[in-house]
Amino acid sequence: MDNEFYQMQIGEEETKVRYYSVVESLLFVKGDPLSFKEICDVLDCSEVFVKKLMDDLIEIKNKDKKSGIKIIKIKDSYQMVTKTENSDFIRMLLKTNTRQSLSQAALETLAIVAYKQPITKVEMEDIRGVKCDRAVYTLVEKKLIKESGRKEVPGRPILYGTTDEFLRHFELESLGLLPNLDEFEIEEDFHKEIEEQLEKENLSDYETKDIMEVAADFEE
C-alpha cells in the first residue's frame, strides 16, 4: 500500500511539472496577460487545480535565482516578465532609461491618479498646483491611465483612472495592494511603505522623491 501511495505521489508530481512547462510556453507565446479562464480551458483542468498550479509556479519562478524571468498576476490574468533586478541591463540593451519613460510631472500626476481615481484633470491640477495637460497626454499615450467616464457636474469633465498596464508596470495584482494611506499614523511609516512599493520599478532617488512628495500631500 505504501508503495502504491508513493507511486501515486510521483505521478502527481510529474503531472504538475508537465503542466508547469505547458503554462510557461503559453505565457511566452501569448506575451500579453493570459487570463485565468484561458489557462483553465487550454489545460482542461478545474479552477481549483489551476489556481494552485499557478500559485506554485509563481513561487517557483520567483525563487529561481538562475532565471531572469518570473510570472506576475494582474487581476485575473498572468504574464511572464523579466525580473526587476535585471532592469538596468535591459535599459542598456534597449538604450532607454526611466527619466525618458516618465518625467517628473508625469510621475507626480500618475501618483495622484493612482490614489484619487476616478479624478478629473482639473482636480489633478488643484492638487499639483500646475497644469497637467502634457502629463495626462503622456500617461494616456503610455496606457498607464485611461478615460473612465464623465463626472456628473456641469460640463461633464472626463474622469481618469489607472489601467491594467499600470498594474503590470508596478507589478501589482490589484489596486488594493497600493499602500493604504489611512493606515499611516506618522510620516516616517508612510514614506517607508511607499518607498518599498517604488523599489520594484528601480526608480532613481530623484524620481522616488518626486512621487513621495506628492503622496505626502494626501496625508494633510
GIFENUR-V995990 format. One record per helix or strand. SS is the DSSP state (helix for helix, strand for strand). FROM is the first residue (numbers start at 0). LEN is the number of residues. If there is no record, write none. Layout:
BEGIN
SS	FROM	LEN
SS	FROM	LEN
END
This chain:
BEGIN
helix	1	29
strand	33	2
helix	35	8
helix	46	17
strand	68	6
strand	76	6
helix	83	11
helix	97	4
helix	103	13
strand	118	2
helix	120	8
helix	132	9
strand	144	6
strand	157	5
helix	163	6
helix	174	3
helix	180	3
helix	186	15
helix	204	13
END
